[in-house]
Amino acid sequence: MSLEELNKVIEVKKMDLEECEHELNNRYYPSIVRIAMMNYIVNLQEQLKKHDNDLINL
């Protein structure tokens, strides 16, 4: 993956993370949906950390 492609992926994931966090904090969802959203947020955060480390190692 090129650096440009990696940067695009990171930006999309950051926007998705912000949107999910905003939705989770500002709307009512049933418990099971909230759990799924929290898991997704954690996965996105881990992926972004991995991408940040990949950029450092380039």
NORNOR-V522021 format. One record per helix or strand of 3 or more residues. SS is the DSSP state (~ for helix, > for strand). FROM is the first residue (numbers start at 0). LEN is the number of residues. Records with the same first field share a line. If there is no record, write none. Layout:
SS=FROM-LEN / FROM-LEN
//
This chain:
~=2-24 / 30-27
//
